[in-house]
Amino acid sequence: MSGQEAIDALGDKIEYVAQRNGKTVDELKDLLLRDATVHVSTSGDIFFRDDFGGKKP
């Protein structure tokens, strides 16, 4: 998940995910909204995914 979709899906778990990744809630939200390559895994880890301009399968 990424962007606003990730923020919405995390709901009240966003504080846990932010802390797990060494961020404040505001920092995590800003990162998700500002950088489209930032995603959150189902286990709560932040990762970066870029298709380098290619199309999604």
C-alpha positions in Angstrom: 0.0 0.0 0.0 1.1 3.5 -0.6 -0.1 7.1 -0.4 -3.5 8.0 1.2 -4.6 4.4 0.7 -2.0 3.2 3.1 -2.8 5.9 5.6 -6.5 5.0 5.5 -5.8 1.2 5.7 -3.4 1.6 8.6 -6.0 3.4 10.7 -5.2 3.4 14.4 -2.2 1.1 13.6 -0.3 4.0 12.0 1.4 4.9 15.3 2.8 1.4 15.6 4.0 1.3 12.0 5.6 4.8 12.4 7.4 3.8 15.6 8.5 0.5 14.1 10.2 2.4 11.3 11.7 5.1 13.5 9.3 7.9 12.4 6.6 10.0 14.0 3.1 9.6 12.7 3.4 13.0 10.9 6.7 12.0 9.3 5.2 8.7 8.1 2.1 10.4 6.7 4.2 13.1 4.9 6.5 10.4 3.4 3.6 8.4 2.1 1.9 11.4 0.6 5.0 13.0 -0.8 6.8 10.0 -2.3 4.9 7.5 -4.5 7.7 4.9 -4.3 7.1 4.5 -0.5 5.0 1.6 0.5 4.0 -0.2 3.7 4.2 -4.0 3.8 1.5 -6.1 5.5 4.0 -6.7 8.3 4.4 -2.9 8.8 7.7 -2.3 7.2 8.4 0.7 5.0 9.9 -0.1 1.6 10.6 1.7 -1.6 9.3 0.3 -5.0 9.9 2.0 -8.3 9.0 0.5 -11.7 11.6 2.9 -13.3 8.9 4.2 -15.7 7.7 0.8 -16.8 4.1 -0.4 -16.8 2.7 -2.5 -14.1 2.0 -6.1 -15.0 
